Amino acid sequence: MAKHKTHYEDCDVLVVGGGMAGTGATFEARHWGRDKKIICVEKANIDRSGAVAQGLYAINCYMGMQWGENQPEDHVRYARNDLMGMVREDLGYDMARHVDSTVHMFDEWGLPMMKNEKTGRYLREGKWQIMIHGESYKPIVAEAAKKSADKIYNRIMITHLLMDEAQENRVGGAVGFNMRTGDFHVFRSKTVIVAAGGASHIFKPRAVGEGMGRTWYAPWSNGSAYALPIAVGAKMTQMENRIVLCRFKDGYGPVGAYFLHLKTYTQNANGENYEKKWYDQTKELVGEYIDHHPTPTCLRNHAFIQETIAGGGPIQMVTTEAFQDPHLETVGWENFLGMTVGQAVVWASQNIDPKYTNPELTTSEPYVMGSHATCSGAWVSGPEDLSPPEYFWGYNRMLTIDGLFGAGDTVGGSAHKFSSGSFTEGRLAAKAAVKYIEDKKAEDIKVSDKQCEDFKTAVFKPLETYTVAQNEITGGTVSPSYISPIQGLQRLQRIMDEYVGGIATNYMTNGNMLKRALELLAWLEEDLEKVGAEDLHQLMRAWELKHRALTSQCVTEHTMFREETRWPGYYYRGDHMKLDDENWHCLTVSRRDPKTGKFSLEKVPVYHIVDENEKKKAS
Ligand SMILES: Cc1cc2nc3c(=O)[nH]c(=O)nc-3n(C[C@H](O)[C@H](O)[C@H](O)COP(=O)(O)OP(=O)(O)OC[C@H]3O[C@@H](n4cnc5c(N)ncnc54)[C@H](O)[C@@H]3O)c2cc1C
């Protein structure tokens, strides 16, 4: 252990993850806390990290309130509809009322925004999306964070949260290791904002073997945002609500600009509008939700999946009409260049010119995230002026652990935040964190050397395990005494895929399969005590895997608890195929007891605040 030097840092606000939410939090923490010590710790390098690393072509959440385009209430209704009723409207409204100011800052900071030549307004792609030349999006927000923080630590993976030993249920900081130097880092902090992104690669991806890593969602997003709080007993919500994306096949290129701006549409292999064919069947499952406009994302997936099972595939995007217009053709290609270059490469390699060939679409493996068209994540307090008592405990975006805050993919219940909303939520969390400190809620935190030393031993254990167990390798990488991170990952992905509603079963699961998954996940957890790492990169892989495995347990527990199929197209409970508003029009909340490792789950009311308030005003 002596070879891993320990560094100590004491600070006021510690931001874990420098993606969209983390850069927003770091920036805003400085605004409210001029005298505060603010540290941001990032697993990669904040200039090119997180889901926005490669850039984006559209900012997907902008109200346009200055021009009367949309109001926050409209966005709440939109997100509520898309998530089949299950959102925290207080969180959604709070984000929506602040998101425009965030976008205006991006504009001031030099992000190239496309403008509508006739109106001078930001160019709309759809009702909520505005178009950008966004290759430089991430470096621009990173610069704001760099100018705001006392220090940015790159290449440090946070593995554990520290807990205060003087007061129960209060955070005390975090620890991690530098993946280049192998040093151990202890950050003792008055507040921690977890902004570590969502979780890819917990379900087996479609691309395996030589194609592994080709997923829609960033392959480096490993669920730390969930595992860190779950491990210390924070409550989580809606973890069953994984997302499945309809995207261009193999490259996972985005379809938003195609549907919204190019007005392309989908058809089955016979050139038929297959969505219509599945209307009656879908109505049987979800009732009037199928008549909502726009059609909820999961229900569009449902028609796609059913049509494919019925033999109507491959499903295609009809591009051959729109691409006859040279302007739209340019937009279609540029859409990939700022964001998913790989899709253009796939088409080139397969001789697909979308002007003459309608490209294939696919549905992805499931991912867990809290900021896209999905809302898994931590159960947090809302803002004091909006939240009903069940949703409010003092500080906006504070988890059920004192001093621990979340933003972006970390936060559950608030879908459709996207890049701008995640940055905004980081700002909201940071403002509340500074207030928490100024209210003297973070006095006399005690983090003993023993707590840090114990974590240090645990963090580097995979290196020790490998050093000893490599002597027993029987062939290749096979040893009776250790499991490698890739072996563990593939085992995890198979469990999730085959039992918890992955692509192997066309997203189908049931109570018995979930029970079996929990048994297998418990054994995996046991075996992960013996995960071995041959170098620092593999040590990172080992900890990513452990975080993914804990996140998966929580996902499985939640999926088992909700005895209905709320989001057909995201997953199906074969033993409860119908949406059941009578019993399940509610949010699900879990807590894992850190001492026993057992999860407990409860139903929490979902309040439809926006229209209820309007009804009250009218009466
Ligand atoms: C494929 C894809 C396409 C998208 N397209 C759009 C779009 O067109 N428009 C739009 O507005 N939004 C889009 N989004 C949504 C947007 O990217 C997310 O909403 C946003 O990035 C979420 O912010 P976040 O900070 O929670 O996560 P991220 O931005 O992913 O940041 C998480 C950060 O945490 C770091 N991290 C993770 N674990 C650790 C750890 N243990 N220790 C330290 N650091 C850690 C990561 O390296 C990363 O930098 C897209 C998302 C995806 C995945």
The ligand as a MOL file (V3000), in Angstrom:
LIG
                    3D

  0  0  0     0  0            999 V3000
M  V30 BEGIN CTAB
M  V30 COUNTS 53 58 0 0 0
M  V30 BEGIN ATOM
M  V30 1 C -25.7720 9.5170 -27.2150 0
M  V30 2 C -26.3690 10.7140 -26.5590 0
M  V30 3 C -26.8620 11.7320 -27.3330 0
M  V30 4 C -27.3700 12.8720 -26.7590 0
M  V30 5 N -27.8190 13.8670 -27.5540 0
M  V30 6 C -28.2130 15.0350 -27.0070 0
M  V30 7 C -28.5720 16.1300 -27.8370 0
M  V30 8 O -28.5620 16.0330 -29.0600 0
M  V30 9 N -28.9200 17.2850 -27.2330 0
M  V30 10 C -28.9330 17.4330 -25.8800 0
M  V30 11 O -29.2340 18.5250 -25.3980 0
M  V30 12 N -28.6250 16.3970 -25.0700 0
M  V30 13 C -28.2590 15.2110 -25.5950 0
M  V30 14 N -27.9290 14.1570 -24.7930 0
M  V30 15 C -28.1070 14.2810 -23.3300 0
M  V30 16 C -26.9160 14.9050 -22.6140 0
M  V30 17 O -25.7270 14.4580 -23.1690 0
M  V30 18 C -27.0130 14.5090 -21.1390 0
M  V30 19 O -28.2760 14.9190 -20.6820 0
M  V30 20 C -25.9610 15.1690 -20.2610 0
M  V30 21 O -24.6730 14.9470 -20.7570 0
M  V30 22 C -26.0630 14.6350 -18.8320 0
M  V30 23 O -25.1640 15.3320 -18.0350 0
M  V30 24 P -24.4270 14.6160 -16.8090 0
M  V30 25 O -23.4570 15.6050 -16.2680 0
M  V30 26 O -25.4060 14.0060 -15.9050 0
M  V30 27 O -23.6110 13.4090 -17.4660 0
M  V30 28 P -22.3180 13.4980 -18.4010 0
M  V30 29 O -22.3370 14.7380 -19.2000 0
M  V30 30 O -22.2170 12.2150 -19.1010 0
M  V30 31 O -21.1160 13.6480 -17.3680 0
M  V30 32 C -20.7770 12.6870 -16.4030 0
M  V30 33 C -19.3030 12.8890 -16.0520 0
M  V30 34 O -18.9540 12.1340 -14.8920 0
M  V30 35 C -17.6750 11.5380 -15.0980 0
M  V30 36 N -17.5950 10.3840 -14.2060 0
M  V30 37 C -18.3060 9.2370 -14.2760 0
M  V30 38 N -18.0000 8.4370 -13.2510 0
M  V30 39 C -17.0820 9.0830 -12.4990 0
M  V30 40 C -16.3790 8.7580 -11.3120 0
M  V30 41 N -16.6050 7.6130 -10.6770 0
M  V30 42 N -15.4760 9.6460 -10.8240 0
M  V30 43 C -15.2500 10.8260 -11.4730 0
M  V30 44 N -15.9020 11.1860 -12.6020 0
M  V30 45 C -16.8070 10.3290 -13.1060 0
M  V30 46 C -17.6950 11.1890 -16.5720 0
M  V30 47 O -16.3980 10.9670 -17.0710 0
M  V30 48 C -18.3800 12.4020 -17.1650 0
M  V30 49 O -17.4780 13.4300 -17.4930 0
M  V30 50 C -27.4240 12.9880 -25.3460 0
M  V30 51 C -26.9490 11.9400 -24.5510 0
M  V30 52 C -26.4270 10.8130 -25.1500 0
M  V30 53 C -25.9170 9.7140 -24.2760 0
M  V30 END ATOM
M  V30 BEGIN BOND
M  V30 1 1 1 2
M  V30 2 1 2 3
M  V30 3 2 2 52
M  V30 4 2 3 4
M  V30 5 1 4 5
M  V30 6 1 4 50
M  V30 7 2 5 6
M  V30 8 1 6 7
M  V30 9 1 6 13
M  V30 10 2 7 8
M  V30 11 1 7 9
M  V30 12 1 9 10
M  V30 13 2 10 11
M  V30 14 1 10 12
M  V30 15 2 12 13
M  V30 16 1 13 14
M  V30 17 1 14 15
M  V30 18 1 14 50
M  V30 19 1 15 16
M  V30 20 1 16 17
M  V30 21 1 16 18
M  V30 22 1 18 19
M  V30 23 1 18 20
M  V30 24 1 20 21
M  V30 25 1 20 22
M  V30 26 1 22 23
M  V30 27 1 23 24
M  V30 28 2 24 25
M  V30 29 1 24 26
M  V30 30 1 24 27
M  V30 31 1 27 28
M  V30 32 2 28 29
M  V30 33 1 28 30
M  V30 34 1 28 31
M  V30 35 1 31 32
M  V30 36 1 32 33
M  V30 37 1 33 34
M  V30 38 1 33 48
M  V30 39 1 34 35
M  V30 40 1 35 36
M  V30 41 1 35 46
M  V30 42 1 36 37
M  V30 43 1 36 45
M  V30 44 2 37 38
M  V30 45 1 38 39
M  V30 46 1 39 40
M  V30 47 2 39 45
M  V30 48 1 40 41
M  V30 49 2 40 42
M  V30 50 1 42 43
M  V30 51 2 43 44
M  V30 52 1 44 45
M  V30 53 1 46 47
M  V30 54 1 46 48
M  V30 55 1 48 49
M  V30 56 2 50 51
M  V30 57 1 51 52
M  V30 58 1 52 53
M  V30 END BOND
M  V30 END CTAB
M  END
